[in-house]
């Protein structure tokens, strides 16, 4: 298996698992979506919003969009429905990018320059891996929050995804 295939598998799983969370979040009322489970924590909507805004941010940077044109790309989405539409659009675009990805793109470096003067040159596969790991952390937090509200998303693991889509064990 090539690196590009592995990244596609991870993103396909991430899309599937996050879709399962969206389905359960849609069963929550507005107060459940907005209320934080404890002081200093984010509620489900804010956690999801952060997760998706970060995915959009890094995907745009990978694609060469300057920092100043990327920051805050999901701020206008203040309902679960509009956030879902924006996420669906992002994942259509991300899916097309991943489908066209070859090994040279996987190993390409790109420049990131922050307004504070900090710059670095990550490799595409590192940034995409970070994206899935970061989102996986927040997906776990969301799964716990919605489960505590009585809306468990069920099993969201990679094996569960592979069994569903491939019929594999």
JOGISUL-V286120 format. One record per residue. PSI is psi in radians with two decimals (NA if undefined). D_LAST is the distance of its C-alpha to the last C-alpha in Angstrom with 2 decimals. Layout:
# JOGISUL-V286120
PSI:D_LAST
PSI:D_LAST
This chain:
# JOGISUL-V286120
2.34:18.21
2.80:21.31
-0.69:22.03
-0.69:22.55
-0.71:19.06
-0.78:17.66
-0.71:20.11
-0.72:19.20
-0.80:15.50
-0.73:16.84
-0.62:19.37
-0.73:17.20
-0.79:15.09
-0.75:18.50
-0.78:19.93
-0.86:17.24
-0.72:17.51
-0.60:21.28
-0.68:21.51
-0.65:20.02
-0.76:22.74
-0.75:25.39
-0.67:24.66
-0.63:25.37
-0.55:28.28
-0.27:29.85
-0.19:30.23
2.64:32.35
3.00:36.09
-0.72:38.02
-0.73:39.09
-0.65:35.57
-0.58:34.53
-0.43:37.56
2.33:38.06
2.51:36.95
-0.36:35.33
2.85:37.92
2.34:40.91
-0.07:40.21
2.85:36.66
2.61:35.58
3.09:34.64
-0.79:31.55
-0.81:33.37
-0.66:34.88
-0.83:31.63
-0.76:29.89
-0.81:33.02
-0.79:33.11
-0.84:29.49
-0.62:30.02
-0.67:33.49
-0.72:32.25
-0.82:29.56
-0.80:32.33
-0.93:34.75
-0.64:32.74
-0.76:31.52
-0.72:35.19
-0.76:36.33
-0.67:33.86
0.04:35.31
0.16:38.83
2.27:40.14
2.58:42.76
-0.83:42.19
-0.41:45.11
-0.03:43.54
-0.70:40.10
2.32:40.81
0.40:40.45
-0.30:38.68
0.14:37.15
-0.58:40.21
-0.17:41.34
1.78:38.21
0.17:39.20
2.76:37.29
-0.67:33.61
-0.79:34.05
-0.56:35.70
-0.70:33.26
-0.76:30.36
-0.74:32.26
-0.72:32.95
-0.75:29.35
-0.75:28.22
-0.75:30.94
-0.74:30.01
-0.41:26.39
-0.81:27.66
-0.78:29.87
-0.69:27.33
-0.73:24.84
-0.72:27.67
-0.84:28.53
-0.64:25.03
-0.55:24.78
-0.10:28.08
2.31:27.38
-3.14:27.90
-0.54:28.07
-0.61:31.72
-0.68:30.97
-0.67:28.21
0.08:30.91
2.43:33.82
2.69:35.84
2.74:37.45
2.37:40.28
2.16:40.17
2.01:43.58
2.73:43.98
-0.43:47.32
0.09:48.17
-0.19:48.45
2.29:45.25
2.64:43.50
2.95:40.60
1.43:38.58
2.87:34.80
2.51:32.45
-0.82:30.33
-0.54:26.98
-0.77:28.30
-0.73:29.36
-0.64:26.15
-0.77:24.18
-0.70:26.71
-0.82:26.31
-0.63:22.60
-0.81:23.24
-0.84:26.32
-0.59:24.73
-0.68:21.77
-0.86:24.47
-0.55:26.21
-0.68:23.15
-0.74:22.60
-0.76:26.28
-0.72:26.15
-0.71:23.26
-0.80:25.44
-0.83:28.53
-0.52:27.26
-0.71:25.65
-0.36:29.08
0.04:30.59
0.29:28.51
1.02:26.13
2.33:22.78
-0.05:20.34
-2.79:17.43
2.26:14.30
0.21:14.67
2.89:12.38
-0.74:10.74
-0.68:7.11
-0.74:8.56
-0.85:10.14
-0.68:7.54
-0.70:5.78
-0.77:9.50
-0.51:10.84
-0.23:8.70
0.28:6.92
2.97:3.79
NA:0.00
